[in-house]
Structures are given as structure tokens and as C-alpha cells.
């Protein structure tokens, strides 16, 4: 079993308040969960109006598949939300058990 964990940093240039940011982040998280069946949450910078840090996780029997799912999720953000800029992405795939 393998777990892919990722951290995606987004820049939200049009966000003028925390309310604006929360609306965008909730939408992105819901789409990622529905489209890719990943676990997703905002994990840092909650008080910043224009920066969001998302944590993503996916479990698979194959390391390559787990990596691919998170790669597709990041590409989906980039392609479906031109109003956002992905400024940093970190992904690790970790084995579990024997």
C-alpha cells in the first residue's frame, strides 16, 4: 500500500477578504474530492487573504498510480481555475507496511 501526500500553494490575486478566499478554497476542495476521490483540506495560511495552502492525500496499491492521481489533481486546478496561480507543489509517495 502507498500513500501519496501533497501540498499545493495557491495565490488568489482577486481575493479581497477571508470570506472571498474561503469561498474559492471550499469550491476547489469540493471539486478535488469529487473528481479525484482524494482527501483534501486547507492546512496552512488560513489568515492570509490571497494565499491558500492545501493538503492532499490518496491511497493506492501502486506507488505510480498514487503519484499520478495527485499530479492530475494539481493539473486540474491549473486548468479549471485560471483565476488562481499554483505557486508551489510538493508530493511524496510513501510505502506502508511490508
N, CA, C and O atoms as CSV, one atom per row, in Angstrom:
chain,resi,resn,atom,element,x,y,z
A,1,UNK,N,N,0.860,-1.175,0.000
A,1,UNK,CA,C,0.000,0.000,0.000
A,1,UNK,C,C,0.900,1.229,0.000
A,1,UNK,O,O,1.946,1.253,0.648
A,2,UNK,N,N,0.469,2.256,-0.745
A,2,UNK,CA,C,1.214,3.505,-0.853
A,2,UNK,C,C,0.288,4.686,-0.592
A,2,UNK,O,O,-0.884,4.682,-0.967
A,3,UNK,N,N,0.846,5.685,0.057
A,3,UNK,CA,C,0.110,6.913,0.310
A,3,UNK,C,C,0.840,8.057,-0.373
A,3,UNK,O,O,2.024,8.286,-0.127
A,4,UNK,N,N,0.130,8.769,-1.229
A,4,UNK,CA,C,0.680,9.980,-1.828
A,4,UNK,C,C,0.159,11.154,-1.019
A,4,UNK,O,O,-1.046,11.298,-0.810
A,5,UNK,N,N,1.083,11.990,-0.568
A,5,UNK,CA,C,0.689,13.194,0.161
A,5,UNK,C,C,1.265,14.386,-0.579
A,5,UNK,O,O,2.398,14.355,-1.058
A,6,UNK,N,N,0.469,15.430,-0.661
A,6,UNK,CA,C,0.916,16.600,-1.394
A,6,UNK,C,C,0.520,17.881,-0.703
A,6,UNK,O,O,-0.443,17.940,0.062
A,7,UNK,N,N,1.292,18.898,-0.997
A,7,UNK,CA,C,0.984,20.244,-0.512
A,7,UNK,C,C,1.013,21.169,-1.718
A,7,UNK,O,O,2.001,21.225,-2.449
A,8,UNK,N,N,-0.079,21.889,-1.916
A,8,UNK,CA,C,-0.225,22.795,-3.052
A,8,UNK,C,C,-0.453,24.199,-2.512
A,8,UNK,O,O,-1.375,24.430,-1.731
A,9,UNK,N,N,0.390,25.132,-2.931
A,9,UNK,CA,C,0.235,26.526,-2.515
A,9,UNK,C,C,-0.387,27.297,-3.669
A,9,UNK,O,O,0.089,27.237,-4.803
A,10,UNK,N,N,-1.454,28.018,-3.363
A,10,UNK,CA,C,-2.184,28.788,-4.366
A,10,UNK,C,C,-2.107,30.273,-4.059
A,10,UNK,O,O,-2.139,30.680,-2.898
A,11,UNK,N,N,-2.006,31.071,-5.101
A,11,UNK,CA,C,-2.113,32.525,-4.973
A,11,UNK,C,C,-3.477,32.914,-5.539
A,11,UNK,O,O,-3.819,32.547,-6.663
A,12,UNK,N,N,-4.252,33.658,-4.750
A,12,UNK,CA,C,-5.601,34.085,-5.137
A,12,UNK,C,C,-5.582,35.604,-5.304
A,12,UNK,O,O,-5.954,36.318,-4.373
A,13,UNK,N,N,-5.163,36.118,-6.455
A,13,UNK,CA,C,-4.978,37.562,-6.617
A,13,UNK,C,C,-6.266,38.368,-6.513
A,13,UNK,O,O,-6.216,39.540,-6.141
A,14,UNK,N,N,-7.404,37.790,-6.825
A,14,UNK,CA,C,-8.664,38.533,-6.800
A,14,UNK,C,C,-9.325,38.555,-5.426
A,14,UNK,O,O,-10.326,39.243,-5.230
A,15,UNK,N,N,-8.777,37.813,-4.486
A,15,UNK,CA,C,-9.378,37.736,-3.155
A,15,UNK,C,C,-9.129,39.024,-2.377
A,15,UNK,O,O,-7.988,39.460,-2.220
A,16,UNK,N,N,-10.218,39.626,-1.892
A,16,UNK,CA,C,-10.117,40.880,-1.146
A,16,UNK,C,C,-10.447,40.707,0.334
A,16,UNK,O,O,-10.393,41.668,1.102
A,17,UNK,N,N,-10.791,39.476,0.735
A,17,UNK,CA,C,-11.138,39.230,2.136
A,17,UNK,C,C,-11.021,37.737,2.418
A,17,UNK,O,O,-10.902,36.921,1.505
A,18,UNK,N,N,-11.059,37.404,3.697
A,18,UNK,CA,C,-11.059,35.991,4.064
A,18,UNK,C,C,-12.323,35.295,3.579
A,18,UNK,O,O,-12.292,34.107,3.256
A,19,UNK,N,N,-13.423,36.018,3.525
A,19,UNK,CA,C,-14.675,35.444,3.016
A,19,UNK,C,C,-14.513,35.055,1.540
A,19,UNK,O,O,-14.933,33.971,1.134
A,20,UNK,N,N,-13.908,35.934,0.745
A,20,UNK,CA,C,-13.647,35.611,-0.668
A,20,UNK,C,C,-12.774,34.362,-0.778
A,20,UNK,O,O,-13.055,33.456,-1.562
A,21,UNK,N,N,-11.716,34.337,0.022
A,21,UNK,CA,C,-10.785,33.212,-0.015
A,21,UNK,C,C,-11.486,31.907,0.359
A,21,UNK,O,O,-11.324,30.897,-0.325
A,22,UNK,N,N,-12.263,31.926,1.442
A,22,UNK,CA,C,-12.952,30.708,1.886
A,22,UNK,C,C,-13.882,30.164,0.809
A,22,UNK,O,O,-13.986,28.950,0.632
A,23,UNK,N,N,-14.556,31.051,0.092
A,23,UNK,CA,C,-15.465,30.608,-0.963
A,23,UNK,C,C,-14.695,29.877,-2.066
A,23,UNK,O,O,-15.128,28.822,-2.530
A,24,UNK,N,N,-13.572,30.427,-2.479
A,24,UNK,CA,C,-12.753,29.805,-3.519
A,24,UNK,C,C,-12.175,28.483,-3.029
A,24,UNK,O,O,-12.234,27.476,-3.734
A,25,UNK,N,N,-11.621,28.486,-1.828
A,25,UNK,CA,C,-10.986,27.281,-1.292
A,25,UNK,C,C,-12.007,26.161,-1.120
A,25,UNK,O,O,-11.726,25.013,-1.463
A,26,UNK,N,N,-13.174,26.476,-0.602
A,26,UNK,CA,C,-14.224,25.443,-0.449
A,26,UNK,C,C,-14.589,24.834,-1.796
A,26,UNK,O,O,-14.769,23.621,-1.902
A,27,UNK,N,N,-14.698,25.666,-2.819
A,27,UNK,CA,C,-15.034,25.186,-4.153
A,27,UNK,C,C,-13.948,24.261,-4.707
A,27,UNK,O,O,-14.249,23.190,-5.233
A,28,UNK,N,N,-12.694,24.677,-4.590
A,28,UNK,CA,C,-11.577,23.871,-5.087
A,28,UNK,C,C,-11.506,22.541,-4.341
A,28,UNK,O,O,-11.342,21.493,-4.965
A,29,UNK,N,N,-11.627,22.572,-3.027
A,29,UNK,CA,C,-11.559,21.339,-2.240
A,29,UNK,C,C,-12.681,20.376,-2.605
A,29,UNK,O,O,-12.445,19.176,-2.747
A,30,UNK,N,N,-13.894,20.888,-2.757
A,30,UNK,CA,C,-15.031,20.026,-3.120
A,30,UNK,C,C,-14.814,19.385,-4.491
A,30,UNK,O,O,-15.096,18.201,-4.677
A,31,UNK,N,N,-14.319,20.160,-5.437
A,31,UNK,CA,C,-14.069,19.602,-6.772
A,31,UNK,C,C,-13.004,18.526,-6.739
A,31,UNK,O,O,-13.150,17.491,-7.389
A,32,UNK,N,N,-11.926,18.755,-5.987
A,32,UNK,CA,C,-10.867,17.749,-5.886
A,32,UNK,C,C,-11.380,16.465,-5.256
A,32,UNK,O,O,-11.072,15.369,-5.725
A,33,UNK,N,N,-12.162,16.602,-4.195
A,33,UNK,CA,C,-12.710,15.408,-3.535
A,33,UNK,C,C,-13.619,14.627,-4.471
A,33,UNK,O,O,-13.530,13.402,-4.551
A,34,UNK,N,N,-14.492,15.332,-5.179
A,34,UNK,CA,C,-15.447,14.674,-6.069
A,34,UNK,C,C,-14.791,14.094,-7.311
A,34,UNK,O,O,-15.113,12.978,-7.719
A,35,UNK,N,N,-13.882,14.834,-7.910
A,35,UNK,CA,C,-13.286,14.432,-9.188
A,35,UNK,C,C,-12.225,13.340,-9.015
A,35,UNK,O,O,-12.122,12.440,-9.848
A,36,UNK,N,N,-11.436,13.416,-7.933
A,36,UNK,CA,C,-10.279,12.537,-7.793
A,36,UNK,C,C,-10.321,11.629,-6.565
A,36,UNK,O,O,-9.417,10.817,-6.364
A,37,UNK,N,N,-11.359,11.759,-5.750
A,37,UNK,CA,C,-11.509,10.945,-4.546
A,37,UNK,C,C,-10.290,11.041,-3.631
A,37,UNK,O,O,-9.860,10.049,-3.042
A,38,UNK,N,N,-9.742,12.248,-3.522
A,38,UNK,CA,C,-8.627,12.494,-2.614
A,38,UNK,C,C,-9.162,13.091,-1.320
A,38,UNK,O,O,-10.252,13.661,-1.289
A,39,UNK,N,N,-8.393,12.956,-0.268
A,39,UNK,CA,C,-8.664,13.713,0.950
A,39,UNK,C,C,-8.007,15.066,0.742
A,39,UNK,O,O,-6.868,15.140,0.280
A,40,UNK,N,N,-8.710,16.134,1.079
A,40,UNK,CA,C,-8.186,17.470,0.815
A,40,UNK,C,C,-8.661,18.438,1.886
A,40,UNK,O,O,-9.811,18.395,2.325
A,41,UNK,N,N,-7.743,19.318,2.299
A,41,UNK,CA,C,-8.072,20.319,3.311
A,41,UNK,C,C,-7.117,21.494,3.177
A,41,UNK,O,O,-6.012,21.362,2.651
A,42,UNK,N,N,-7.566,22.653,3.666
A,42,UNK,CA,C,-6.658,23.783,3.783
A,42,UNK,C,C,-5.834,23.547,5.046
A,42,UNK,O,O,-6.396,23.329,6.120
A,43,UNK,N,N,-4.504,23.589,4.926
A,43,UNK,CA,C,-3.655,23.174,6.033
A,43,UNK,C,C,-2.768,24.274,6.614
A,43,UNK,O,O,-2.150,24.070,7.659
A,44,UNK,N,N,-2.692,25.421,5.968
A,44,UNK,CA,C,-1.842,26.499,6.477
A,44,UNK,C,C,-2.273,27.825,5.864
A,44,UNK,O,O,-3.036,27.861,4.898
A,45,UNK,N,N,-1.773,28.909,6.441
A,45,UNK,CA,C,-2.008,30.267,5.948
A,45,UNK,C,C,-3.493,30.633,5.926
A,45,UNK,O,O,-3.940,31.368,5.045
A,46,UNK,N,N,-4.255,30.120,6.892
A,46,UNK,CA,C,-5.699,30.370,6.924
A,46,UNK,C,C,-6.033,31.848,7.110
A,46,UNK,O,O,-7.123,32.276,6.728
A,47,UNK,N,N,-5.131,32.636,7.684
A,47,UNK,CA,C,-5.408,34.050,7.916
A,47,UNK,C,C,-4.952,34.956,6.773
A,47,UNK,O,O,-5.150,36.169,6.832
A,48,UNK,N,N,-4.358,34.390,5.756
A,48,UNK,CA,C,-3.889,35.175,4.620
A,48,UNK,C,C,-4.984,35.262,3.563
A,48,UNK,O,O,-5.550,34.239,3.176
A,49,UNK,N,N,-5.286,36.453,3.098
A,49,UNK,CA,C,-6.368,36.644,2.131
A,49,UNK,C,C,-6.073,36.069,0.756
A,49,UNK,O,O,-6.981,35.588,0.077
A,50,UNK,N,N,-4.818,36.113,0.339
A,50,UNK,CA,C,-4.503,35.771,-1.039
A,50,UNK,C,C,-3.626,34.535,-1.202
A,50,UNK,O,O,-3.184,34.238,-2.312
A,51,UNK,N,N,-3.370,33.815,-0.124
A,51,UNK,CA,C,-2.574,32.593,-0.204
A,51,UNK,C,C,-3.329,31.471,0.489
A,51,UNK,O,O,-3.832,31.634,1.600
A,52,UNK,N,N,-3.399,30.327,-0.187
A,52,UNK,CA,C,-4.019,29.135,0.395
A,52,UNK,C,C,-3.047,27.973,0.240
A,52,UNK,O,O,-2.449,27.789,-0.820
A,53,UNK,N,N,-2.895,27.202,1.292
A,53,UNK,CA,C,-2.061,26.003,1.245
A,53,UNK,C,C,-2.985,24.809,1.461
A,53,UNK,O,O,-3.624,24.676,2.505
A,54,UNK,N,N,-3.039,23.948,0.455
A,54,UNK,CA,C,-3.914,22.780,0.503
A,54,UNK,C,C,-3.094,21.522,0.736
A,54,UNK,O,O,-2.003,21.373,0.185
A,55,UNK,N,N,-3.615,20.627,1.547
A,55,UNK,CA,C,-3.024,19.314,1.735
A,55,UNK,C,C,-3.887,18.283,1.040
A,55,UNK,O,O,-5.109,18.293,1.183
A,56,UNK,N,N,-3.255,17.387,0.284
A,56,UNK,CA,C,-3.962,16.340,-0.448
A,56,UNK,C,C,-3.379,14.988,-0.065
A,56,UNK,O,O,-2.184,14.883,0.212
A,57,UNK,N,N,-4.214,13.953,-0.046
A,57,UNK,CA,C,-3.739,12.602,0.238
A,57,UNK,C,C,-4.548,11.596,-0.576
A,57,UNK,O,O,-5.744,11.771,-0.811
A,58,UNK,N,N,-3.856,10.537,-0.998
A,58,UNK,CA,C,-4.502,9.475,-1.772
A,58,UNK,C,C,-3.806,8.154,-1.462
A,58,UNK,O,O,-2.580,8.105,-1.372
A,59,UNK,N,N,-4.575,7.092,-1.300
A,59,UNK,CA,C,-4.033,5.770,-1.005
A,59,UNK,C,C,-4.287,4.853,-2.192
A,59,UNK,O,O,-5.372,4.846,-2.775
A,60,UNK,N,N,-3.241,4.064,-2.544
A,60,UNK,CA,C,-3.361,3.150,-3.676
A,60,UNK,C,C,-2.481,1.930,-3.445
A,60,UNK,O,O,-1.570,1.956,-2.618
A,61,UNK,N,N,-2.755,0.889,-4.166
A,61,UNK,CA,C,-1.921,-0.307,-4.115
A,61,UNK,C,C,-0.644,-0.164,-4.911
A,61,UNK,O,O,0.268,-0.978,-4.770
A,62,UNK,N,N,-0.564,0.870,-5.754
A,62,UNK,CA,C,0.614,1.090,-6.588
A,62,UNK,C,C,1.126,2.511,-6.399
A,62,UNK,O,O,0.352,3.468,-6.421
A,63,UNK,N,N,2.432,2.643,-6.214
A,63,UNK,CA,C,3.041,3.953,-5.992
A,63,UNK,C,C,2.820,4.876,-7.190
A,63,UNK,O,O,2.500,6.052,-7.017
A,64,UNK,N,N,2.989,4.354,-8.389
A,64,UNK,CA,C,2.831,5.168,-9.598
A,64,UNK,C,C,1.428,5.715,-9.747
A,64,UNK,O,O,1.241,6.857,-10.167
A,65,UNK,N,N,0.449,4.909,-9.405
A,65,UNK,CA,C,-0.938,5.353,-9.501
A,65,UNK,C,C,-1.230,6.464,-8.500
A,65,UNK,O,O,-1.902,7.442,-8.828
A,66,UNK,N,N,-0.729,6.313,-7.290
A,66,UNK,CA,C,-0.939,7.341,-6.264
A,66,UNK,C,C,-0.329,8.673,-6.704
A,66,UNK,O,O,-0.955,9.724,-6.564
A,67,UNK,N,N,0.890,8.624,-7.235
A,67,UNK,CA,C,1.562,9.833,-7.736
A,67,UNK,C,C,0.762,10.453,-8.886
A,67,UNK,O,O,0.589,11.670,-8.945
A,68,UNK,N,N,0.288,9.622,-9.779
A,68,UNK,CA,C,-0.459,10.086,-10.947
A,68,UNK,C,C,-1.751,10.805,-10.550
A,68,UNK,O,O,-2.103,11.823,-11.145
A,69,UNK,N,N,-2.445,10.282,-9.563
A,69,UNK,CA,C,-3.699,10.906,-9.124
A,69,UNK,C,C,-3.437,12.317,-8.604
A,69,UNK,O,O,-4.165,13.248,-8.946
A,70,UNK,N,N,-2.405,12.481,-7.783
A,70,UNK,CA,C,-2.116,13.825,-7.265
A,70,UNK,C,C,-1.619,14.746,-8.366
A,70,UNK,O,O,-1.951,15.931,-8.374
A,71,UNK,N,N,-0.825,14.220,-9.299
A,71,UNK,CA,C,-0.381,15.044,-10.430
A,71,UNK,C,C,-1.575,15.540,-11.243
A,71,UNK,O,O,-1.619,16.703,-11.643
A,72,UNK,N,N,-2.538,14.659,-11.483
A,72,UNK,CA,C,-3.745,15.042,-12.222
A,72,UNK,C,C,-4.570,16.063,-11.444
A,72,UNK,O,O,-5.142,16.979,-12.035
A,73,UNK,N,N,-4.633,15.913,-10.133
A,73,UNK,CA,C,-5.387,16.863,-9.304
A,73,UNK,C,C,-4.783,18.263,-9.407
A,73,UNK,O,O,-5.513,19.246,-9.524
A,74,UNK,N,N,-3.469,18.355,-9.365
A,74,UNK,CA,C,-2.810,19.660,-9.485
A,74,UNK,C,C,-3.049,20.249,-10.868
A,74,UNK,O,O,-3.347,21.437,-10.997
A,75,UNK,N,N,-2.920,19.430,-11.895
A,75,UNK,CA,C,-3.176,19.900,-13.259
A,75,UNK,C,C,-4.620,20.379,-13.421
A,75,UNK,O,O,-4.891,21.347,-14.133
A,76,UNK,N,N,-5.529,19.691,-12.755
A,76,UNK,CA,C,-6.934,20.082,-12.793
A,76,UNK,C,C,-7.127,21.484,-12.209
A,76,UNK,O,O,-7.863,22.297,-12.770
A,77,UNK,N,N,-6.469,21.764,-11.091
A,77,UNK,CA,C,-6.558,23.109,-10.509
A,77,UNK,C,C,-6.054,24.136,-11.510
A,77,UNK,O,O,-6.705,25.154,-11.744
A,78,UNK,N,N,-4.906,23.871,-12.094
A,78,UNK,CA,C,-4.303,24.814,-13.049
A,78,UNK,C,C,-5.202,25.042,-14.260
A,78,UNK,O,O,-5.350,26.173,-14.723
A,79,UNK,N,N,-5.801,23.967,-14.772
A,79,UNK,CA,C,-6.614,24.072,-15.988
A,79,UNK,C,C,-8.008,24.641,-15.739
A,79,UNK,O,O,-8.528,25.389,-16.567
A,80,UNK,N,N,-8.614,24.293,-14.609
A,80,UNK,CA,C,-10.010,24.679,-14.381
A,80,UNK,C,C,-10.158,26.013,-13.665
A,80,UNK,O,O,-11.245,26.590,-13.666
A,81,UNK,N,N,-9.092,26.516,-13.055
A,81,UNK,CA,C,-9.167,27.769,-12.292
A,81,UNK,C,C,-8.084,28.747,-12.766
A,81,UNK,O,O,-7.074,28.931,-12.088
A,82,UNK,N,N,-8.294,29.369,-13.925
A,82,UNK,CA,C,-7.292,30.335,-14.408
A,82,UNK,C,C,-7.173,31.577,-13.527
A,82,UNK,O,O,-6.228,32.351,-13.675
A,83,UNK,N,N,-8.125,31.772,-12.610
A,83,UNK,CA,C,-8.074,32.908,-11.685
A,83,UNK,C,C,-7.115,32.664,-10.525
A,83,UNK,O,O,-6.857,33.570,-9.732
A,84,UNK,N,N,-6.582,31.438,-10.421
A,84,UNK,CA,C,-5.649,31.080,-9.362
A,84,UNK,C,C,-4.280,30.779,-9.967
A,84,UNK,O,O,-4.171,30.392,-11.130
A,85,UNK,N,N,-3.257,30.961,-9.171
A,85,UNK,CA,C,-1.911,30.584,-9.611
A,85,UNK,C,C,-1.353,29.547,-8.643
A,85,UNK,O,O,-1.302,29.780,-7.435
A,86,UNK,N,N,-0.937,28.411,-9.173
A,86,UNK,CA,C,-0.267,27.399,-8.363
A,86,UNK,C,C,1.190,27.848,-8.249
A,86,UNK,O,O,1.914,27.879,-9.244
A,87,UNK,N,N,1.616,28.195,-7.032
A,87,UNK,CA,C,2.963,28.731,-6.848
A,87,UNK,C,C,3.954,27.712,-6.316
A,87,UNK,O,O,5.163,27.910,-6.439
A,88,UNK,N,N,3.462,26.611,-5.720
A,88,UNK,CA,C,4.361,25.587,-5.207
A,88,UNK,C,C,3.614,24.271,-5.087
A,88,UNK,O,O,2.452,24.237,-4.682
A,89,UNK,N,N,4.285,23.199,-5.439
A,89,UNK,CA,C,3.711,21.855,-5.312
A,89,UNK,C,C,4.790,20.931,-4.767
A,89,UNK,O,O,5.912,20.896,-5.271
A,90,UNK,N,N,4.433,20.187,-3.733
A,90,UNK,CA,C,5.320,19.152,-3.201
A,90,UNK,C,C,4.504,17.881,-3.042
A,90,UNK,O,O,3.428,17.889,-2.444
A,91,UNK,N,N,5.031,16.781,-3.589
A,91,UNK,CA,C,4.345,15.492,-3.500
A,91,UNK,C,C,5.355,14.437,-3.078
A,91,UNK,O,O,6.456,14.367,-3.623
A,92,UNK,N,N,4.979,13.623,-2.112
A,92,UNK,CA,C,5.770,12.473,-1.682
A,92,UNK,C,C,4.878,11.233,-1.723
A,92,UNK,O,O,3.696,11.298,-1.385
A,93,UNK,N,N,5.444,10.124,-2.134
A,93,UNK,CA,C,4.742,8.842,-2.111
A,93,UNK,C,C,5.464,7.964,-1.096
A,93,UNK,O,O,6.665,7.717,-1.205
A,94,UNK,N,N,4.710,7.502,-0.112
A,94,UNK,CA,C,5.294,6.732,0.979
A,94,UNK,C,C,4.727,5.335,1.022
A,94,UNK,O,O,3.513,5.156,0.924
A,95,UNK,N,N,5.598,4.323,1.168
A,95,UNK,CA,C,5.096,2.951,1.331
A,95,UNK,C,C,4.611,2.744,2.753
A,95,UNK,O,O,5.071,3.407,3.682
A,96,UNK,N,N,3.677,1.816,2.913
A,96,UNK,CA,C,3.170,1.482,4.248
A,96,UNK,C,C,3.209,-0.031,4.390
A,96,UNK,O,O,2.800,-0.763,3.489
A,97,UNK,N,N,3.691,-0.476,5.500
A,97,UNK,CA,C,3.693,-1.919,5.770
A,97,UNK,C,C,4.833,-2.634,5.076
A,97,UNK,O,O,5.845,-2.032,4.717
A,98,UNK,N,N,4.645,-3.932,4.896
A,98,UNK,CA,C,5.704,-4.769,4.334
A,98,UNK,C,C,5.790,-4.684,2.846
A,98,UNK,O,O,6.638,-5.338,2.238
